[in-house]
Amino acid sequence: MESSSIKLLSTTQVILSSGPDWKLWINQIRTLAECHQIWEYIDPDSENRPTKKAPTEPTIQMVKENAPADASITILNDDEYKTYERLTKQYTINEKAHNKHATALYAIQTKINESVVVALQYYYTGKPVCEWLQILRNAIAPSDQNRKLRVAAQYNRLLSPPRNQNIDVWMASFLLAYNAAKEENLPDVSGDRAVHNFLHVVSTLQPEFTTYWKQKVQNALAKNKPLPTVEQLHGALRNDRDENAIQRGKAPFTALAAFNTTFQGKSQQDASSTSTTIRDREVPIPRISSWCQKWNEKSNRN
């Protein structure tokens, strides 16, 4: 995970240009391959990938020994003809399945070429498409340890209050980093650590919000009840900031540029110079109903 500037909530495909891109990129490829039912044929982690050979068209010689090369079906008796007809029907079915498989492989081949920078395409040029992912993985995919270290570093960088960064951008960055750390099962976000981390950072930004939710957390701990999740706190803060903005006569937050966290590892210059990378986009985030009210109602029921 590197620091760069991309658009938040972009729907543009992930571009593989370096190691940090690998995880999101391979998930993108796997999703498409599984949709086409061919992942097992290109899985980079498999040492025994199956192959699908083209079916062999049946011939007269398959059902009648010593038949001449130019023999026609007229030389077949009834039983031989039935066998030949059965083989022909099966061949037609197998040929359709093989053509479908070949079309799916071509779709994956096209997707890979469209989402891998030219410099990395040299690794697999001239190789069978079923080997491409394994070649790319061996060439640039980070080790599990390096990936965990990178995710942990990104998360911990966001545990300080933003100074020269928009608060809304920090919130989006924190949630992405938190989800990545949670996916890696990092101790940094185990238990309720992330909840306390989030409230600690927010305490310098919106003290009243933090005071309210810290009290909720303390009450939940005292009663041995579930704590609010990071997602709930994030939604509550988002809702609180939206309401404050509306009261001041301003529009609620929208996802703008200036987003400093990305799992793509691309610079602003790279993004603007490549037609397939992130494009300018402003996407309104749906308003969230009052988390405070929901939490109070839930607490009262319990």
Protein Blocks (a to p, Z undefined) as FASTA:
>chain_A
ZZddddehiabdcddfbfklmmmmmmmmmmmmmmnopmmmmomkbcbbccddddddddfk
lmoghiafkbcfklpcfklmmmmmmmmmmmmmmmmmmmmmmmmmmmmmmmmmmmccfklm
mmmgoiafklmmmmmmmmmpccfklmmmmmmmmmmmmmpccfklcfklmmmmmmmmmmmm
mmnopaklgcjllmmmmmmmmmmmmmmlmmmmmmmmmmmmmnopacddfklmmmmmmmmm
mmmmmmnopacddddehiabdfklpafklmmmpmklccdddddddddddfklmmmmmmmm
ZZ
